Amino acid sequence: MTTIAAATTESHYQELLKRFSEVFARIAEGSREREQNRVLPFEQVQWLKDAGFTTLRVPESHGGTPVSHEHLFRLLIELATADSNVAHLLRSHFAFVETIALQPEKFQDRWFPRVLDGQIFGNAATERGGNALGTTNTKLVKNADGWVLRGEKYYTTGSIFADWVVVMTSTQGVEGRQYAIVDRNADGVEILDDWDGFGQPLTGTGTAIFTDVPVQAENIIQRKIASTLEPAFFQLCLLSVLVGIGKAARNEAAQIVATRTRTFNTGSGSLFKDDPQIQELVGRLAANVFAAECIVTTAARELDAALDPQLALDSDAAYLRAELAVQQAHVTTPKLILDATSELFDVTGASAVSTSKSLDRFWRNARTVATHNPVAFKARSVGDYFINGTVPNGLNSIGEAKAGK
């Protein structure tokens, strides 16, 4: 396994947070209006690129100043607090930076400089239907001029903002699946903003169509499933976004209560900010968010531990340590945040449901993120491990079930 050394002290994290706090604050400005008017955050993504945020896991050996997993995910939580859409759309970018680090040196030499130059990566892995589980209908085809890519994807989060799209594909006669890395602006690449989900509307999660897109052979890599931290990393990105949504809802609840002047005769008659029952409600909401953040931060530390050279874990042990931690975090975190984003409405009155305030966006966005990987499957997997010692499977494929299953 490839490891990326990084400072892990709290003081170092606070320096990082200070470095990016201004750009996070700028991104937070207008986040509600962007959602209301469906304005994709191209400008905000550029601010992050200019600030060097997208380079945070490039290793020192290739000119980077890397941070630990813990610090990366804590920063993603703060970014998601500012705008959950922006944090979510960078998920595939950071995941592919991890993939680069697992490839041969020649591959790293070609791609890490592009990351340092501010180029980012999008995702095109999942298809809407018709592909059997573990396969893809998107194909790499060899013609007289070389390889071309043909197919259509959906849920292509982040690709509309990206410089490169990492496409899950398959090749006739080649076992397993491959990643084909294609220029987002190449002929034959069409990316649509047609995501119709009720949450996370600005993540560019729509359709990508690839029509005979040329792919250089050196930009095709075999996808590895077993004994990598890829599934855990992908999932922890989503859990970090969830926590950020919860923190934003907590902040909104506190602001509503602090400034509210209207009350009910059935209450204490005091201002909401002085009412002990309302204070308790906000306290419970905040505690849910705190618990979720602690869980996700602890899971991120387990990713760091899995790759710690001093522990010298083999690939199987490293995979188990990371995957088991993130699966347990996945079982607990979504409910904590969904409860918090729902309880936001308990600290105010009917005015909270005004569409002009868009307070429902916190629950809608959290519910959307939480649907990516069913909690029931993760809970079963964790139970099976502790009862029977069965090594958990990370999510690596979505497709049609076999007949009779």
Buried (B, 14 or more C-beta within 10 A) or exposed (E): BEBBEBBBEEEBBEEBBEEBEEBBEBBBEBBBEBBBEEEBBEEBBEBBBEBBBBBBBBBEEBEBBBBBBBBBBBBBBBBBBBBBBBBBBBBBBBBBBBBBBBBEEEBBEEBBEBBBEBBBBBBBBBBEEEBEEBBBBBBBBEEEEEBBBBBBBBBBBBBBBBBBBBBBBBBEEEEEBBBBBBBBEBEBBEBBBEBEBEBBBBBBBBBBBBEEBBBEEEBBBEBBBEBBBBBBBBBBBBBBBBBBBBBBBBBBBBEBBEEBEEBEEEEEEEBBBEBEEBBEBBEEBBEBBBBBBEBBBEBBBBBBBBBBEEEEBEBEBBBBBBBBBBBBBBBBBBEBBBBBBBBBBBBBEEEBEEEEBBBBBBBBBBBBBBEBBEBEBBBBBBEBBEEEEEBBBBBBBBBEEEEEE
